[in-house]
Structures are given as C-alpha cells and as structure tokens.
Amino acid sequence: MPAKKPPAKKPKHTAFTVAVSAADDGTSAPGLRVYVAMATGPLAAVTAVQAVMPEAAVELSGTLSDRLAARLKLKPGEVRPI
C-alpha cells in the first residue's frame, strides 16, 4: 500500500503595503496613496495593486503585522486602500 502524502499546505499570505503615485497631470501636486495587498510575496502584491491602478506608479513600501492584518479582516488576494 503506497504511503499517504501529507495534505499540501496553503501558502502563507502577508499583508504588503504598496505606495501608489497618481499620474502627474501638471495642474496639482501628484497624489500618493497607500494600499494593502494580501499576497504570498512582494511581487504578487505589487502585481495585484497594479491590476487595480494600471495608470499609476507603484512601489512596495513594507508589511503589516499578522495581528493588524487580522484586525482589518483582510482576505487572501484582497487589495484595499488604507
């Protein structure tokens, strides 16, 4: 009888913060917003935010603690402005 494989673990998600700069229209100061993306890695987080804000420049800025992410009730794959 073949050995049972252990169930695959779900990838750990981290709440990454991503700075988003709105396109400069020349009439006002460029806006800066911070989004949080619940993702498995920094590249996935930046990609998720770029999908929401395709015209903006995005830059990874940090992470939130697991405790704060839980209090915000963030779901895997979710992108939200904070």
C-alpha positions as CSV (number, residue, x, y, z in Angstrom):
1,M,0.0,0.0,0.0
2,P,1.5,3.4,-1.0
3,A,2.3,5.9,1.7
4,K,-0.2,8.8,2.0
5,K,1.0,12.2,1.0
6,P,0.5,14.9,3.6
7,P,-2.0,17.5,2.6
8,A,-0.5,20.4,0.7
9,K,0.0,23.5,2.9
10,K,-1.7,26.7,1.9
11,P,0.8,29.3,1.1
12,K,1.3,31.9,3.8
13,H,-0.1,35.3,2.9
14,T,1.4,38.5,4.1
15,A,-0.2,42.0,4.2
16,F,2.2,44.1,2.0
17,T,1.8,47.9,1.8
18,V,2.3,49.4,-1.6
19,A,2.7,53.2,-2.3
20,V,0.7,54.4,-5.3
21,S,1.5,57.7,-7.1
22,A,-1.2,59.0,-9.3
23,A,-0.1,60.3,-12.7
24,D,1.1,63.9,-12.7
25,D,-1.4,66.0,-14.6
26,G,0.6,69.2,-14.2
27,T,-2.2,71.1,-12.5
28,S,-1.8,69.8,-8.9
29,A,0.6,68.1,-6.7
30,P,0.8,64.4,-7.5
31,G,-1.3,62.3,-5.1
32,L,0.1,59.5,-3.0
33,R,-2.0,56.7,-1.6
34,V,-1.1,53.5,0.3
35,Y,-2.8,50.2,-0.5
36,V,-2.5,47.0,1.3
37,A,-2.4,43.7,-0.6
38,M,-2.8,40.3,1.0
39,A,-0.4,38.2,-1.1
40,T,2.1,35.3,-1.0
41,G,5.1,37.5,-1.9
42,P,6.1,41.1,-2.6
43,L,6.0,40.7,-6.4
44,A,2.4,39.3,-6.2
45,A,1.4,42.2,-4.0
46,V,2.8,44.8,-6.5
47,T,1.2,43.0,-9.4
48,A,-2.2,42.9,-7.6
49,V,-2.1,46.7,-6.9
50,Q,-1.0,47.4,-10.5
51,A,-4.1,45.5,-11.7
52,V,-6.3,47.8,-9.6
53,M,-4.4,51.0,-10.5
54,P,-2.9,50.4,-14.0
55,E,-2.1,54.1,-14.8
56,A,-0.2,54.7,-11.5
57,A,3.3,54.2,-10.4
58,V,3.5,51.6,-7.6
59,E,6.3,50.8,-5.2
60,L,6.5,48.2,-2.4
61,S,6.7,50.1,0.9
62,G,6.5,47.5,3.7
63,T,4.3,45.0,5.5
64,L,1.7,45.0,8.2
65,S,1.9,42.7,11.2
66,D,-0.2,39.5,11.2
67,R,-2.2,40.9,14.1
68,L,-3.1,44.1,12.3
69,A,-4.0,42.2,9.1
70,A,-6.3,40.0,11.1
71,R,-8.0,43.1,12.7
72,L,-8.5,44.5,9.2
73,K,-10.1,41.2,8.2
74,L,-8.0,41.0,5.0
75,K,-8.6,38.1,2.8
76,P,-6.0,36.4,0.6
77,G,-5.8,38.2,-2.7
78,E,-7.6,41.3,-1.4
79,V,-6.3,44.8,-2.3
80,R,-7.6,47.7,-0.2
81,P,-6.6,51.4,0.2
82,I,-5.6,52.3,3.8
